[in-house]
């Protein structure tokens, strides 16, 4: 189904008429993510939940401007889109604030939390009373999905997809008065950036896609399990080739398998200081902790460096490092990501296109088919969202496309970037050595972005500086790597 923008419709409730806003009134504000707070300008843009229905309810989109320091800023703006799906772009901008300062020297940065995320009508699902002890429980998944749909019943969950989100982004551009946008997306955000380019090519100055979800890549099939296994295997291989890691921890792969079997057979009750509050808490160490740590720590070289030590210590009976990382990872995902929006995206854009037999491709991965099964169970009952007819079709553009990949990215590896580069005739693909998922703030990459956004000229980029990047050495003990 194709989504069309209907900007001037009216909406009658209880005898009075509401109209969606078409302009932005920015006011000075402070935006905060955890302990970090920065100055900004904030505004709200109202949009129809269903853009094609004049009687659809209005929802608020939270929009933030980081004004340029220039006396006369350029007439275009830069925007960035978080991944997930389900993450907050505004929170990401706060985290990347230092890298973004180079861009603000010439132009404004405008950020909108995608509908259903962050500060824009966030679709939060209830969490289980206790952390699951196994990676997939079908009955629990169905029960939680049913409960989530019930609690979000005031929302029309069909309209929180990428095809609707790009219409919102274009409405923000128009309301803010910018001639064009340079769009940066990371992970799932690269899907949004590419679809915005497809739909609004004339309004796009350039795009930067970092940790690429290339057109047609399916996030509900075997992809995540296979890539996660690849990353784990690469970590084990690197440890085996590193004298200090191999001598200290031995066969990490074997210890992982035996540790997992042990935790599946019997969970372990421990007490430990909570990794955030420091308060002593009780925790049940389970397979879920282990799989969360093995999946997410490889996203960054600094946390990847901890993984052999965490596995080996838990294998030897010291579960505190594993539990602390498991708690941090799972709580971060719960707090930061909007599960409802995630489901609306994946159940519309990925699950319907999973190839028969995809589960067989996961047979030799540590995840197995659990992730495929969990998504399939969720999407059995999740309302089917709308996507544009050409959503999964390859396309080209004459706008410059800068493609960034981390060499060790455990979820969107450089192969994805290579496929995107083959699709876009006017593109350049940079692979940053030794780094994982999302490289916008790594090494000299902020300077490369500054130069690219200044001229949108791929041929003038001097990229040799990225070759200086190195991986964090493996931690031998909690004090750090071998001296």
N, C-alpha and C positions, 0 to 999 in steps of 0.2 A: 504494500500500500504506500502510495506517495503522500508525503506530508506537505501541505501548502500553508504559507503564512497568511493569516487573516488578522491584520493589525488593527482594524477599525471596528470590529464587532462589539456589540453591546451585550450586557449580561444583566438580567433583572432578577433581583432577590428581594423578597419581602417589600415589594412596592417601590423600590428605587433601582436606578440603573448604575451599573459599574462598567467602566471601560478599562481595558488594560493600558498601562502606562506606555508612552512612546518616547519619553525623554528621561534623562537621569539627572537627579539633583544631588550632586556630591557634597558631602560635608566632612569636615576633618574628623578623624576617628583614630582609634588604636585597635589594631588587630593582633590577636594573641594565639600562639600555638605552644602549649605546655608553658614553660617558663620564659619564652621569648615573646616580646611585645614590640611592635614597630608602629611608627606613625604612618598614616595613609589617609585616603579620602574614600568614603563609603557611600553607596547608594543602593536602592532597590528598584528592580524592574519587574513589573507584573506581566505574567504570561498566562495564556490559556493552558490548562492541563492537557486538554485535547485541542490542538490548534485549529481543527476543522469544525469545531462545534461551538456555536455562539453562546450556548447555554452551559458550557463547561466552566467549572470553577476556576478562579484565578489562583495562581501560586506565585510566591515571591522568589525571585532570583537575587542572590546577594552578589553585588558587584563591588570590586575594590580597584581604586586607581593608585598607583605609585607614581606621582607626578615627576616629570623630567626636571633635572636641575638646570636645563638650558633656559635662557631668557625667551627664546622662540623655539619651542619644540617642533620636531617634524610633524607633519600632518597625518602620518600613519602611526600606529601603535603596535606594541609587542604584547602577545598574550601567551599564556602557558596552560597546559591541560594535564591534569594528574591521571594516573593509571588506576588500576584496580581490577575491573571496574568498581567504583565506589569510593574513591579517595577524593579529598578536598584539594582543589587547585589553589585556594587561598592559603591553606596550611603549607602546601608545597612552596609557594612563593615566599612565605616567611622563612622556611628552612633554607631556601636558596638566595636569601636577601643579599649576601655579599657578592655572589656571582652576578646578580641582576643589576648591581650598581653600575657596571660598565655600560649596560644598555640604557639606563636612565640618564646618562650624560647627554643624550641627543633626543630621546623620545619617551613618551609616557608608556607605562606598563599598565594594561587593563586586564583584570582577572575576574572571571565569574565562576562560582562554584556550580558545576553542572547540576541540572535539576535532579533532585533525589539524593544529593550529597552535601556534606559540610553544613553550610549555613543556608542552603537552598532547598527547603522542604525535605530534609534528610529522611530517607526511608530506612529506619532502623528496625531490625527484627529482634524478637526476644531470644535470649541465649539460654542454653540448658542450665538447670540449677547446679549441676556439677559438670566439670570438664569431662568430656567423653574419654573413656579409657582405651577405645579402639578407634581406628581411622575412619570406619564407616559402619553405621548401624542403620539399615534401611527403615525400620519402623520408627526410630527416633527422628530420622531425617524427614519422613513424611509427617510426623506429628508436629515438628517444629515449623515445617513449611505451612501446614494448615493453620497453625497458631499465628504465624506471621501474616498470612493473607487476611485472617480475621482482624488482627490488630491494625492492619493498614487498609481496612475496607473503605475508609473515606477517600482514598486515593484511587485513581484509575491507573493501575499498574502497567497498562499497555503503553503508556506514553512517556516512559523514562528510558528510551533507547537513543542510540547514536543519531538516528535519522531526525529525531525531534530536537536533540541537543544542538546540532549544528544550526538549526533554525533559530534557536535561542541565542547562540553566539552571534549570528548575523544581526539579530535584533539589538543586541548589546552594542555592536559596532555602530549601527545606525543611530541609536539613542545617544551614544557618547560623541558622535560627530566626527569619527575618524574616516579618512578616505579609504584606507586599507589596513589589513592586519598582517603582521608576520606571526605565524602560529608555531609554537613549540609544543610538542606532545611527547610524553614518555610512556612506554608500555602500552596499555589500552588507550592512553591518550593519543598515541600515534594513529590509531584507527580513526579517532575523532578528527584529528588534524587532516588526515588524507581525505576523509569524507567532506570536510568543510571545503577543501580545495576542489573536490569534484563538483560540489554544489555551487560554490561561490568563487569561481576562479578569478573573475575580474576584481573582486574585493580582497583577494589574497595577494600580498606582495611576495611572500616566500613561505616555505614551511621548513621546520627542523624536526626530524623524527628521531627519537633516542630510545634504543631498546625496542626494535620495530616489531609490531604486529602487522605483517604484510597482508595485502588484500587477499582474502580467501583463507587466511590461516584460521584454523578452528580451535577455539579455546576450551571446547567441551569434550574433545576426543582424547586421543592418546598423547597429544603434544606435551602437556605439562609433565606427565609421568616420564616420558622419554627424555625430555630435556633435563629434568631433575636428576634422573639416573646418570645421564652424561656428565653432569656437573659433579656428582658424587664420585664417579669413576675417575674423573680428572683430578679431584682432590686426593684420592687414594694414590694415584700414580705419582703425583707430585711429592706426596709424603714419602713414598717408597724411594724416590730419587733424591731425597734430602737426607743426608746422613744423620743429622740430629733428630729429625722426626722419626725416621725408621728405627733408629737405635733406642729411642725413648718409648715409642708406642707400639712397635712391632707391626703386626698385620691388622691394620685398622678396619679393613673390610670384614675380616673374619670376626673381629670383636663386635662390630656393628651387628652382624647377623646373629651372633650368640646373645648379645644384649637384648636385641629385639625379641627373640624367642623367649627369653627369660621374662621380659616385661609383659608379653602376651599371656604367658602362663600365670604370672602373678605380679600384681602391682606392688609398689613399695611406698610405705608411709614414712615421711620424714618431716622434720621441722627445719626451717631456714629463715634467715632475714629476707623479707620481701625485697626484691631488687629495686623497687622504687621508694617505698616508704621506710624500709629498714626495720619494720616491725616483724617480730617473730611470728611466722605463720606455719600452719600445717599444710602439707601438700601431698597428693597421691601421684607419685611418679609412674607414668604409664607409657604405652606405645605412642600415644598422641604427642607427648612431650618430645620423644625422640624423633618422630617424623617431622614435627614442626621445626625443630632445630636443624635437622639435616636438609630440609627443603630451603629454609629462609636464610640461614647463616651464609651460604655461598653468594648471596646477593651483593655483598661488599667484601673486598679483599681483607679488610680489618677483622670482620667477624668470621670469614672463612678460615683465618689463621687460628681460630680457637677450636675448630671442629675436631681435629684428631685428639687433642687433649681432653675435650669434653667426653668423647666416646670412650677413650681409654680409661678415664677416671671412673665413669659410671660402670664400666665393665669390671673394674677392680672394687666396686662397692661404694665409691664416693659419688653420690647422686646429686650433691648440692649444685655443682656447676650446670648440670643438665637441667635440673628443676628451675634454677634461676633464669636460664635462657628460655626455657619453655614457657614460664610464666610471663616473661617480658614479651615474647613473640605473640602468644595468644591474646594477651590483654591489649597489646598494641593493635592487632588486627580488629579486635572487638570494638575498640574505642574509635579507630580512625576510619574504618570502612563501613559504608552503608550497604548492608547485606541485601536489602530489598531492591535497591537500584541495581546492584550486581546481578541479582536474579533476573530482573527485567531485561537487562542487556544480554546475558548469556542465553537465556531461554528463548529469546527472539532471534539472535544473530548467530548463534553457534550450535546449540543443541539440535535444532531441526536439520542441520546439515552434517551431522556426524555420520561417517561412512559405516556401513555394516561391517562387522568384524573388527572395529577399532579396538575393542577390548583385548583382542589377541595380540596386538602390538605392544601391550603393556606387560606381557607375561614375564619378562625378564627384568622388570623394574621393581624397586622397593615399594612403590605405591600400588603396583598391580592395577587392577581395574577399579579400585575404590573411588577415585575421583570421578571417573566416567559414570560409575553407578550412582554416586551422590548427586551429580548434576542431573542425570536422567530422572532420578526419583523426584528431585525438586521441581523439575520442569514438567512432570506429569500433571501437576495441578496448578502451576503458576500461570496467570493469564498471559496469553500469547501477545507479545508486543508488536508494534508496527515497524517495518523497515522499508526503505526505498527499493524499488524494483531492481535497480542496478547495483545494489549494495555490495555484492560479492564479486562484481565484474572488474577486471583489470581496466585501467585507464591511464592516459598520459596527460601531461600538462607542459606548457611552455614556461611555467614559473619555476624558479630555482628551488631545488630540494636538497637540503643538507642532511645526510643520513649518518647517525652516530651509533656505534655498537661497542659494547665492552667485550674484550676478548674472552673473558671467562663467564659471561652472562649465563646464569643457570636456567633462564626461562625464555629469553628472546635473543638467541645467539647470533653471531655475525652472519650466519647463513640466511637469516630473515632479512637482514640489511642488504645482502647481495641480491636477493630476489626483488626487493624494492628498487634497487639501483637498476636492475634490468628492465623494470617496468617504466621508470621515469627517465626519459631521454636526457633531461637537463638536471643531472644529479651528481653528487659526489659522496662516496661512502668512506668514512673514517672509522677504523677499528682501533680503539684505545687499548694498548697492551695491559694485561694483568688486572684489569678492572672488570666489575660485574655489571649489575643492572642499573642503568641510568648514569651517564657520565658527564652531565652538564656542568658539574662543579669540580671536576677532576683536573688536576694539573693545569695545563695551559688552555683547556677547552673553553673557559669563560672568555679568554682573549680572542679565541677563534670565532666564538659566537659574536662578540663585539664587532670584529672585522667583517664578518659575513653580513650581519644585520646592517652595518654601515653602508655597504656597497652592493649587497646581494649578488656578488660576483664570485662564483665558485673557483674560477681560474686564478684569482689573485690570492687565494688563501695559502698561507705558508704553514704547512702542517707538520713539519719535521719535529716540532717540539713534543708531540705526543709520544715519540719513541723513548723519551726519558722516563716514562712511567714504569714502576716496578711493583711487584706483589709484596704485600706484608709477609715477612717470614713467619713460619708456624711458631705458635707459642709452645714452649717446652714445659712451662709451669705457669701459674697465675702471674708471676712477675714479668713474663714476656718471653720473647725469643731468646735463643742461645746467644750469649754475648760474643 
